[in-house]
Amino acid sequence: MKKTITTLIAIVALSFSSSTVFAASTKCTVSSVDKGTIILDCGSKSSKFSVGQDVKIKSAKKKAIEGC
């Protein structure tokens, strides 16, 4: 009985995890900014995104400058 319940729980957990959506990611450059609207240029990789899709933007990390 315990193995059956564990198996059922594993099946339910896998069914929920398989329904998650994987986000598209690519590197883009900012073309223009206008009062809360940002235009991104992603080149040929723009087909990964659809109109109205939410995106998460991370700024590029600045490298540390070595030296005196």
C-alpha positions as CSV (number, residue, x, y, z in Angstrom):
1,M,0.0,0.0,0.0
2,K,2.8,2.4,0.9
3,K,4.6,1.8,-2.5
4,T,1.3,2.4,-4.4
5,I,0.8,5.8,-2.6
6,T,4.4,6.8,-3.2
7,T,4.1,5.9,-6.9
8,L,0.9,7.9,-7.2
9,I,2.4,10.9,-5.6
10,A,5.4,10.7,-7.9
11,I,3.2,10.5,-11.0
12,V,1.2,13.6,-9.8
13,A,4.4,15.5,-9.1
14,L,5.8,14.7,-12.6
15,S,2.5,15.7,-14.3
16,F,2.6,19.1,-12.6
17,S,6.3,19.7,-13.3
18,S,5.9,18.8,-17.0
19,S,3.3,21.5,-17.5
20,T,5.8,24.3,-16.7
21,V,6.8,26.7,-19.5
22,F,10.5,27.1,-20.3
23,A,11.4,30.7,-21.1
24,A,13.2,31.8,-24.2
25,S,16.5,33.6,-23.7
26,T,18.7,35.5,-26.0
27,K,21.0,38.6,-25.9
28,C,19.4,41.8,-27.2
29,T,20.4,45.5,-27.4
30,V,18.3,48.4,-26.4
31,S,17.3,50.4,-29.6
32,S,15.3,53.2,-28.0
33,V,13.6,54.3,-24.7
34,D,10.5,56.4,-24.7
35,K,8.4,57.1,-21.5
36,G,8.2,53.5,-20.1
37,T,8.6,51.7,-23.5
38,I,11.8,50.0,-24.3
39,I,12.5,48.8,-27.9
40,L,14.9,45.8,-28.0
41,D,16.8,44.6,-31.1
42,C,17.3,40.9,-31.0
43,G,18.1,40.3,-34.6
44,S,17.2,37.0,-36.1
45,K,16.5,35.5,-32.7
46,S,13.4,37.7,-32.2
47,S,11.1,34.8,-33.4
48,K,11.6,33.2,-29.9
49,F,9.3,35.9,-28.4
50,S,5.7,36.7,-29.1
51,V,3.7,39.9,-28.8
52,G,2.5,40.6,-25.3
53,Q,4.9,38.1,-23.7
54,D,6.4,39.1,-20.3
55,V,10.2,39.3,-20.4
56,K,12.8,39.6,-17.6
57,I,15.6,42.0,-18.4
58,K,19.0,41.7,-16.7
59,S,21.6,44.4,-17.2
60,A,25.1,43.4,-18.4
61,K,27.6,43.0,-15.6
62,K,30.5,45.4,-15.5
63,K,33.9,43.8,-15.3
64,A,36.3,44.9,-12.6
65,I,39.3,46.9,-13.7
66,E,42.6,45.5,-12.5
67,G,45.6,47.6,-11.8
68,C,47.0,50.4,-9.7
